[in-house]
Amino acid sequence: MNTELDKNRIPKHIAIIMDGNGRWAMDRGLDRTFGHKAGLDNLETITTVCSNMGVKYLTLYAFSIENFNRPAYEVEALMGLVLSFIKMDLFHNNNVSFHVVGDRERLPQSVQDKLRSMEEETAKYDGMAMTIAMSYSSKQELVYATKAIARKVQNGELAIDDISEDTISKHLWTSWMPDPDLLIRTGGEIRISNYLLWQCAYSEFYFCDTYWPDFSEEELCKAIVSYQQRQRRYGKTEAQVESEEK
């Protein structure tokens, strides 16, 4: 592990865009689906590492609503991987609870049932919360939240003037977790691809060229060290923050 890592300043919530699976496979002359399998294997590794580090929330972008536009065989293969998903020992051995955010109704019923079963079986664990964003779209999430708030206004349960940032946050799929401290994207792209747009308003971003299947514990430590070297100001000046830290 990187000796520069301050174990007392580990981000509470890390969100990751696991990008580069398909390119990882193609670089090796393999079908893209082999990359997704390798990516799932690495998801288990990184989940274990984060849990051992003391991360409290790990949220992983696995499949966007837009990904349904990919070739049908690739979508079908991805759904099949979900059904054979991560070994349950990962959660049992690490005291990790499993969660899903996204529009589940778009997923095949067999996948919905599998995800629900995993959530129920791990609900008793109170260590790290590992969340998969599956059939997820941040813009769609905000549409759903807006509709839910509008219904409450329409039904007289909520006054327009009482709508606040907190109101919106409480109606998101992620309402039960804090916003990410650190957002990591692997695979070389520098964008957040409709992921946690509201929640990442003040997150620190880290982009790297490493494809997700090769994103190791060492690479994770590099990202966290980069995070620890930054000053989170939330609109304040550097001097103000330093004064408050004294």
Residue, then its C-alpha position, 0 to 999 in steps of 0.5 A: m500500500n502507498t506509504e503516503l496514504d493517511k489512514n485517518r483521512i480515508p474518504k467516507h464515500i467513494a463513487i466509481i465509474m468503472d470504465g474500460n472493460g470492453r477496451w481492455a478485452m479488445d486490446r487482448g483480442l477478446d470479445r468485449t464480454f470477457g472484459h465485463k467478466a474481468g471487471l466484475d472480478n475486480l469489483e470484488t477486489i476493490t470492494t474488499v480493499c475499500s471495506n478494509m480501509g474503512v470506507k463507509y459507502l462505495t457506489l459503483y456505476a455498473f450499467s446506465i439506462e443509455n447502455f441498453n442501446r448497446p448491441a443486444y448480445e452485449v446487453e444480454a451477456l451483461m445481464g447474465l453476468v449479473l445473475s452469476f454476480i459477485k459471490m455472496d461470501l464477499f458480503h458475508n466475510n466483510n460485513v458489507s451490505f448490498h444495495v441498488v440504485g436505478d430504474r429496476e423495472r427496465l431490467p429483466q425480471s430474473v435480474q430484479d429478483k436476484l438483486r432484491s435477494m442480494e439486498e435482503e440477504t445482506a441487510k443485516y450487515d452494518g459495515m460498508a454499504m456497497t451500492i451498484a448503479m444499475s439501469y441508472s441515469s442521473k437525469q432520469e433520477l432527477v425527473y423522478a424526484t421532481k415528479a414525486i415532489a410535484r405530487k406532494v405539492q398537488n396533494g397539499e402535502l408540501a408547500i412550494d416555498d418549502i421546497s429546498e435542496d434538502t427536499i430534492s436530496k431526500h427524493l433521490w434514489t440515493s437519499w439514504m447515503p451521504d454525497p460522494d467525497l471522491l469520484i473516480r473514473t477509470g479508462g481514460e475518459i474525462r466526463i461523468s456520463n450522467y452519473l450522480l450529477w446532483q450528488c457530485a456537486y462538491s465531490e473531488f474528481y480523479f480520472c486515470d487511464t487505467y482500464w477498470p479490470d487493471f485498477s488495483e489496490e495501488e491505483l486506488c491508493k493513488a486516487i485517495v492520496s490525490y484526494q487527501q492532498r486537496q483542500r475542500r473549500y465549499g465556496k470558502t477561501e483557502a484562508q477561511v478553511e485553514s482558520e476553521e481547521k485550527 
